[in-house]
Each structure stands twice: as structure tokens, then as C-alpha cells.
Amino acid sequence: MIKFLDLQKITAQYSDEIHKAVDRVVDSGWYLQGEENKKFEEEYSKFIGTKYCIGVANGLDALIWILRAYIELGVMKEGDEVIVPANTYIASILAITENNLVPVLVEPDINTFQIDENKIEEAITPKTKAIMIVHLYGRCAYTDKIGEICKKHNLKLIEDNAQAQGCYFTSTPQHLNTSTLKRTGSIGDAAGHSFYPGKNLGAFGDAGAVTTDNEELANTIRTLANYGSSKKYVFKYTGRNSRLDEIQAAVLSVKLKYLDKDNAHRKEIAKYYIENIKNPKIILPKVNDYDSNVFHIFPILCEQREELQNYLTENEVQTLIHYPIPPHLQECYQNNSKLKTQNSKLSITERIHNEELSLPISPVMSLEEAKIVVEFINKF
């Protein structure tokens, strides 16, 4: 069986270090907001390239707190609009509606599955306050044009970096001859990160973080996520309990050291897929720059998706669909006015959700396993 993702094997790579880290926390007697949390926040902010990192309970909360902090700081108010890709995982949209803001769904580019930069500006209204880009499947969604749109319309740029830890954006300004690399999570005004176990940087349970260079925003988020308190038993906001625990922080510190290496292996598997899958029924992702993609997921399109998935399952190759139902068709968003769509029918989004199939890819998948996957796909 070729597993879609073998978490036991991934953990086994660094088992000794992880056990030592967990034992250290257990023996310390300090399980929340301690030295492990401080250490990971410092390491992760340095890795991403921001001044601040705030550990929170999960990736959804990370996005919720960014938007809530902007409301508390007077940058946004209930009823304001946030532009977001229509084909994202629902968490991006839940964070917006949780704050009584309005998601404006914009279609993706069929070649990249990322928000279409050429369709954003027509979705902007006087109520628009932010663009939330989602680095979906581990691919950089940011473009220079998106940055220009944010500046032109004075919009906040929020990154959903839940699937793209370690990903880069390569910028080549016209007035410079050299390119500069920036990690996703450091490009916008603030970014939400998820460390769900299956992510490229995964914890042993739910965990997340916010990164930003804005000190006031960082302090507000940390306060909101601690019941609304920055001083014991004094509450400035009606916050919630959303803190990263010490065990998760210690595990993440261990795994962070190997993230670039693990991502490099993912790129090797992805490159092999792209160069060797030759079935005309399969549409492969178009990748020009492997540095700007950490291949959290390797998505293909196939009109005969169900047949292909069943065929691969019969041949002991596990696959998943990301995602079978787009957010605008989910029951929770039917018959209400919580969503705005750029078009009455989101045809590109719906095509992706009807045809997308994710192939196995991970830092512990062997090239021999990738060859087997390719052989079966080419025979389909």
C-alpha cells in the first residue's frame, strides 16, 4: 500500500529528539505559556522573516484573531468585505463570517488554482477592507499585481499560510537587477498558520500561529487569544482561550529544523510526477518555479476522477480529494446573505472541485513509490 501520508513514518525520522522534547516538558511541570512556547515563537518568526509570532490553538483561530484584532483596532467593522479565493478550504471563509465580515468569493486561475489576480479589482467595493490570499496546496498565491492592488485601494493583505510553511515568493523589482526571496507568511500585513498534524510542519494535535511585523496587531492578537487579557485577571477584550501548549511548541521546534529538507524531498517527488505522467486524461499543475512551491498537496485534474480514484485504490495507491464540495455550496452557507460571489456561477471553482484528485506526496515517500504511482496513472 502506498499511503497518501504516513504520519508514523514521518514522526519516526525524528523520534528520539521528539521524545526528549516531550519528556522535557512533562518533567518541567509547566505546560502553558512557558519557555517552549517562547522558544518556538522566536524560531518560527525568524524562519518566516517577521518580527512577531503568536502561538494559538489552531489555524482557523489564527485567521479569526487577525480579523478580530483589526476590528478592535478600528481598521474594520462588522459588514465590511474581505476578498478571498472561492476554491479555498472553508476555514478561510469561516474566519471571515465568524467576525461578521462578508467574504467576497473570487475565482481562481485554472492553471495555478490560486486566486486570479486579474479578477480581484472588479470585486472591490467601498466596503472592501482586505484581501485574504490562500497559498493553497503549498503554492505561493501572492503576485506583484496583488500587492499593487492593495496599495492602490489601501487594503490589508492577509495570508492564509496554513498549507505553505517554507514556501517562497520570488520578487524581481524593475529597478533592481537581483531577485529577492521572501517566505510566505511574511509578505502581507499578517498571516495565519496551521500546524495540523498533516501539514508540512505538523504538530501532534491542533496548533497554529500568527506572524506579523505590526507590534500593535501582535499584542492585540496575543491578548484576544488569552481570554482578552494581557494582565492576570484584567480583561480588555471579550476574548477566548486559544493558546499553543508547551508540548506542541516543543515538538514543532524539533520538526522546524528539518522543514526545508523535508520540503526539498517533496519537490523531488513533484518534479518526477510532472516530468513522467503522460496520460492525456490528466491535467498536471503548471510549475515554473519549484522554489515557490512546497507541494503540501499534489493536485491533478481528471474528468473521470471517481473512476481514476477507484482504479488507484484497487491498486493500493491512496488518494484524497481537496475538496469535494466548494464553500459556496456547503449547507452552512445556503439560504443566507453571508457570502458574496463575484459571478452568479463560480464555474472554474466548481470544475476544480469536481475534477481535483490529490496524489500521494510526503517527505518519506520514496522515488520508487512515485514511479509506481506514475505507472498506474499512465496505464489508466
N, C-alpha and C positions, 0 to 999 in steps of 0.2 A: 504493500500500500504506500503510495506517495501522498503524504499528508499535506493538506493545504498549509498548515502552520503547526510545527511540532514544538510546543512551548516547553515540554520537558527537556528536549534535546538542547534548546536554546539556553535554558537555565543551567543545564549540566556543564556548559562550557566554562562558566564562572562560579561553579558550585561552592568551591572552598572559600572564595572571597565573600560570596553572598552569605554563607553560613556564619562566617566570622563577624560580618557586619550586623547580622540579625542578633547573634549572641551578645554582641557589644551593647546593643540597645536594650535587650532583655535584662542584662546584668546591671545596666546603668540605673534602672528604676525611674527613668524619665522618658515618657512616651509621647508627649506632645510639645511642640514649640520649643524644642531644645537645640542642642548643638548639631545634631544630624540634619535637622531642617535648615539651620543657618548655613551649614557647610554645602548642602546641595543647592540652595538658592544662590549662593556665591558662585559655585562651579557652573551652574546652568546659565546664569546671566552672562558669565564670561564666555561660555561656549556659544551662546546665541549672539552676543555682542550688544547687550543692553546694560544700562546702569542698574536696573532693578529686576528682581524676580520675586514673585509672591506665590508660595505654595498653597494650593487649595485642594478641595476634596476630589474634584474630577474636572474633566474638560468642559462639560456643559456649564458648571458653576463658573469656570474661568471666564467664559463669554458673558454669562449673566452679570458677573460683578463688574466687568469693563463697562457695560452699558448702564448698569445701575449707578456706578460711580460718576459717569458723565451726567446722569440726571441729577444726582446730588450736588454736583459742581455747577449746575445751571447751564451746561453745554447742550443738553437735550431735555425734552419734556414729553410727557405722555402724548401719543398721537403723532409724534414725529416719525419720519420714514428712514429705513435703513435698506439700502440696496444689497442684495445677496443673490448668489447663483441659484437658479431654480432646481438644479440637479444635485444639490448638496445633500449630505446626511441631515436628518431632521433636527439634530441638536443645534445647528447653526440658526435655524429658524425659531426653535423653541426659546432660545436665549432672547430673541427679539420680542416675541409675543409675551414672554414672562414679564417683561418690563413695560408692557402696554405700549410698545412701539409697533410700527407697521412694517413688516417685511415686504419689500418690492422685489419680486422674482424676475430675474433677468436670465435669458437663455445662455447656454454655454456655446463655445466653439466646438463643433463636432470633431475637429482634428486634435484638440487638446483635452477636451472635457472640462476646461476651465472657463470661468465667466468670460463672455465675449466682450472685449474692450470696446468694440465698435457699436455695441448696443446699450452701453451704460448711460451715456449722456442724455439720450432721448427719454430715459426713465426718471431723470432728475426733476423734482418739483420744488416749490418754495419750502415744502416741509422736509425735504431730504437733508439729513444731518450727517450721514456716514455711508461709506461703502464697506461692506464686510466681504473680503475676498477669502476664499477657502482653497488652500493648497491641496486639492483633492487628489487622492491616490498617491500622495508623496511627490507631487509635481508643483513647481512654483507657478502660482496664478498671477503674480504681480507683473506688470509691464510699465515701461516709462510713461505710456499714454495714460494708464490709470492714475499714476502719480500726478501727471499734469492736470487731469480732470479734478482730482481732489484739491489741488492748489487753486485752480480756476474758480471752483464753486465753494471753496472754504469748507470742505468736508473732512471729517475724521476718516482715517483709513485704519480699519480693524482687521487683523489677520486671524483666521481660524487655522491654526497650525497643528491641529490635532493629529494629522496624518503625515506630517512632513519634518519631523525632527532631524536636523542635519542638512536639510535642503538649502541650496544656494540660489540667489539671483545674481546674474552677471550683468553689470551695468557698464556701458561704454559711452560716457557723455561726449557730445560732439566737440567740446572744447578741449578734450583730453585725448591722448593717443593710447592710453593704457586702460585696461578694464579693471574694475573693482568687484570683489565678491562680497556679498552680504548674505548672512543666513536669513532664511525666512524666520519670522518671529522678531526681527529687528528692523524691518523695512517700514512698517506703519507706525501709527501712534501708540498702539498696544496690540498684544497678541495673546490668544488663548491657546493652551497646550493641553493635550490629554496624554496620560501615561497608562491608559487601559492596558492590560497585560499583552494584548496582541499587537500593540503599536511598535514601531521601530525602537523606541525607548519605552519599554513596558515595565510597570511595577508588578507587585504581587496582589493587586486588587485595584480599586478605583483610586486615581490620583490625578492631579492636574496642576497647572501653574499659569500665571500671567507674567509676561515680560513687557517692559516699557522703559523709556528714558524719562518719563514725566514723574517727578517726585511726588507732586500733589496727588496725581492719579494713583500712584503706587500706595501711598499712605491711606488714601480713601478706600481702596480695594482691600487692603490688609485689615482695616477697621471693620468694614462691612462683613468680611468673612469670619470675623471673630465676635459674632453677636452684635456688631455695631459699636464695639468697644476698643479703644486704644489705651485705656487706663482701667485697671481692675475695678469692676462694679460701677463704672461710669459709662453710660451708653449715649453716644452722639447720634447714632442712626438706629433704625429698626432693622438690624442685620440678621444674619443666620450663622449657624455653626458650619463652617466649610473650610476645614483645616487639613493640611497634609500631615499625616502622622510620622513619627520618627522612624518606624520600621520601613515604611515605603521610601522615605527620604534616603535612608542608608542603602537600601537595595538599588535605588536609582543612581546614587553616587558611584557604585561599583560598575553598573552597566554603562553609564555615560562615558567611561574611559574607553570603551570598545565600540562606541556607536559609529564613528567614521569607518572603522574597519568592517563592521557588520554591513553598513550601507554600501561599501565598495563591493562586497560579495553579491549583494542584491543587484547591483548594476551589471555585474558579470553575467548573472543568470538572465536578466532582462535583455542584455545585448545578444545573448545566444538565441533567445526566443525571437527577437526582431530579425536577426540575420538568417534564421533557419526555418521559421514557419512559412510555408509556401502555399498553403491551401487557399484558393481564390474565394472560398466561402467566409474566410476570416479577415476582418479588418483590424490591423495592428495599430497601437498608438504610434503617432509620429513624434520621434525624438531627435532633435538636432543637437542638443547639448546634454550629455549624460550627467554633468555636474549639477544641473538644475533639476534633478530628479532622483529621489531616494527610493522609488519603487516600493512604497508601503504596500501597494496593490498593483498587480499587473493586469490591466483590463483589456479585453478584446471585445469586438462586436461580432455577432453572428445572428443572422435572421432565423436560423434553426437552433436557437440557443438550448431549448429543452432537450432536443434530440442529441445535441453535442454533449450537454452535461450528463445525460443518461449514459451515453456511449463511454465517456471518460470514467464515470462511476463504475460501470461494468468492467472496465479495465483497471480498476483500483487506482484511479487518479482523482483526488478530492478537488472540487472547485466550489466557489461560492458566487453569489450574485450581489453586487453592490450598486444599486439596491433595487429590489423587485417593484416597489411602489414609490413613485416620486412624492415629495412632501405635499404638493397641492392636491393630490388625490387621496391622501390619508384621511381616515374618518374624522380625526380630531380637527381638521381644518375644513370640513364640509359645512355648508349652510351657515357660514358666518362671514363677517367682514374683516377678519384678522389679517388676511393676505391680500396683496395687490399683485396682479400679474401684468407684465409689460404687454403681452398679447393675450387674446382670449383663449388661444390654444398654444400650449408650450410643446410644439411638435418635436423639436430637437431633444429636449429633455425627455419626453416620453419615448422617443426612439432609443435613447441610451438606456433607459430603464427597461425597455422591452428586449434589448439585444445584448446588454453587457454581461460578460462572464469573466470571473477573476481566476487566473491560473495560479498554481502553487508558486510561491516565491518567499524565501526567507534566508537568513544568514547561515542556516545549517542545511539548506538544500544543496545536494551535490550536483555537479555538472552532468553526471551520469543520469541522475533522475530527470534533469531538464531535457536531456536527449530523448528519454523515454516519452516524456510528455509531448515533445515535438513530433516524434514518430507517430504517435496515436493521432494527433491533430492533423498531420499531413495525410493520414490514411482515411480520415473522416469524409 
